[in-house]
Amino acid sequence: MSDVTAACVNEIHRLHEAIAGWTTGTLPNTEEAFSTFADSFAPTFVIINPNGKAETAADVVPRFRDRHGERSRDFSIQITNEDVRDISNNRALVVYQEHWLHRKVEQSVILSTALMQVDSSRPGGFVWLHLHETWMRPPT
């Protein structure tokens, strides 16, 4: 595994740990902790969520700020099947599965495709440009 490939995989894990930590309240409700999520996205970032709705960073980031501690501390996210498909021009296209767990029991699975760009000024060394999510197993 190349250094860039490993860094991409680490970034996916880092961001999802921040998401789980923020929403369960295990990260403190501070601007510094929130920035580990908020500063990860380009101003032009677009996410197509599993329901097919496209949203920008301007939509997602402020809404996420209000989600601190909304989930049980038994919630976690497990990332699997990371596949760095292409790396060129300091950008990486990565496919992975996101498993949402409650008390270690799988509640849903999302197939995600992300486009990231190397940016050492960002929390994980990458800036997220685009994310497309598809339900593999919607929540019940």
C-alpha positions as CSV (number, residue, x, y, z in Angstrom):
1,M,0.0,0.0,0.0
2,S,1.5,3.4,-1.0
3,D,1.8,6.2,1.4
4,V,-1.0,8.2,-0.3
5,T,-3.3,5.2,-0.4
6,A,-2.7,4.6,3.3
7,A,-3.3,8.3,4.1
8,C,-6.6,8.2,2.1
9,V,-7.8,5.2,4.2
10,N,-6.6,6.9,7.4
11,E,-8.6,10.0,6.5
12,I,-11.8,8.1,5.9
13,H,-11.4,6.5,9.3
14,R,-10.5,9.8,11.0
15,L,-13.5,11.6,9.6
16,H,-16.0,8.9,10.6
17,E,-14.5,8.7,14.1
18,A,-15.1,12.4,14.3
19,I,-18.7,12.0,13.1
20,A,-19.4,9.3,15.6
21,G,-17.6,11.2,18.4
22,W,-19.5,14.4,17.8
23,T,-22.9,12.8,17.5
24,T,-22.4,10.6,20.6
25,G,-21.0,13.5,22.6
26,T,-17.7,11.7,23.3
27,L,-16.0,14.7,21.6
28,P,-16.3,17.9,23.6
29,N,-18.8,20.5,22.4
30,T,-16.1,23.0,21.4
31,E,-15.2,24.8,18.2
32,E,-11.8,23.0,18.2
33,A,-13.5,19.5,18.3
34,F,-16.1,20.6,15.8
35,S,-13.4,21.8,13.4
36,T,-12.2,18.2,13.0
37,F,-15.4,17.7,11.0
38,A,-16.2,21.1,9.6
39,D,-12.7,21.9,8.3
40,S,-12.6,18.7,6.3
41,F,-14.8,20.0,3.4
42,A,-14.1,22.2,0.5
43,P,-16.4,25.2,0.1
44,T,-17.6,23.6,-3.1
45,F,-18.2,20.1,-1.5
46,V,-21.3,18.2,-2.5
47,I,-22.8,15.2,-0.9
48,I,-25.4,13.1,-2.5
49,N,-26.9,11.3,0.5
50,P,-28.4,7.8,0.4
51,N,-31.8,9.1,-0.3
52,G,-30.6,10.9,-3.5
53,K,-30.6,14.5,-2.1
54,A,-27.6,16.7,-3.1
55,E,-26.4,19.1,-0.4
56,T,-23.4,21.4,-0.2
57,A,-21.0,22.0,2.7
58,A,-23.0,25.1,3.5
59,D,-26.1,22.9,4.1
60,V,-24.4,20.1,5.9
61,V,-21.8,21.7,8.2
62,P,-24.2,24.1,10.2
63,R,-26.8,21.3,10.6
64,F,-24.1,18.9,11.9
65,R,-23.0,21.5,14.5
66,D,-26.4,21.1,16.2
67,R,-26.2,17.3,16.3
68,H,-23.7,17.1,19.2
69,G,-24.6,14.3,21.5
70,E,-27.8,13.4,19.7
71,R,-26.9,9.7,19.5
72,S,-26.5,7.1,22.2
73,R,-22.9,6.4,23.2
74,D,-23.6,2.8,22.0
75,F,-23.5,4.2,18.4
76,S,-20.4,3.6,16.3
77,I,-19.3,3.6,12.6
78,Q,-17.2,0.9,11.2
79,I,-15.5,1.4,7.9
80,T,-14.7,-1.6,5.7
81,N,-13.7,-2.5,2.1
82,E,-11.7,0.6,1.5
83,D,-10.6,0.7,-2.1
84,V,-8.5,3.6,-3.4
85,R,-9.5,3.5,-7.1
86,D,-7.4,6.2,-8.5
87,I,-4.8,8.7,-7.4
88,S,-3.8,11.5,-9.8
89,N,-3.1,15.2,-9.6
90,N,-3.2,15.1,-5.8
91,R,-6.7,13.7,-5.9
92,A,-8.0,10.3,-4.8
93,L,-11.2,8.5,-5.7
94,V,-12.0,6.1,-2.9
95,V,-14.9,3.6,-2.4
96,Y,-15.7,2.2,1.0
97,Q,-18.6,0.8,3.1
98,E,-19.9,2.5,6.2
99,H,-21.5,0.3,8.8
100,W,-23.6,2.1,11.4
101,L,-23.7,0.1,14.6
102,H,-25.7,0.3,17.9
103,R,-24.3,-1.8,20.7
104,K,-22.1,-3.5,18.1
105,V,-25.2,-4.7,16.1
106,E,-25.3,-3.5,12.5
107,Q,-28.2,-1.1,11.9
108,S,-27.4,0.1,8.3
109,V,-24.8,0.0,5.6
110,I,-23.8,2.7,3.2
111,L,-21.7,2.3,0.1
112,S,-19.7,5.5,-0.4
113,T,-17.6,7.0,-3.2
114,A,-15.5,10.0,-2.2
115,L,-13.3,12.4,-4.1
116,M,-10.6,13.9,-1.9
117,Q,-7.6,16.2,-2.6
118,V,-4.3,16.3,-0.7
119,D,-4.3,19.5,1.5
120,S,-1.9,19.6,4.4
121,S,-3.9,22.5,6.0
122,R,-6.9,20.2,6.6
123,P,-7.4,18.1,9.7
124,G,-6.5,14.8,8.1
125,G,-4.3,16.1,5.3
126,F,-7.1,15.9,2.7
127,V,-10.0,18.1,1.7
128,W,-13.2,16.3,0.8
129,L,-14.6,17.5,-2.6
130,H,-17.5,15.1,-3.3
131,L,-19.2,12.2,-1.6
132,H,-21.9,10.0,-3.1
133,E,-23.7,7.6,-0.7
134,T,-26.0,4.7,-1.5
135,W,-27.9,2.5,0.8
136,M,-26.8,-1.1,0.8
137,R,-28.9,-1.8,3.9
138,P,-31.2,1.1,5.0
139,P,-32.0,1.5,8.6
140,T,-35.0,-0.5,9.8
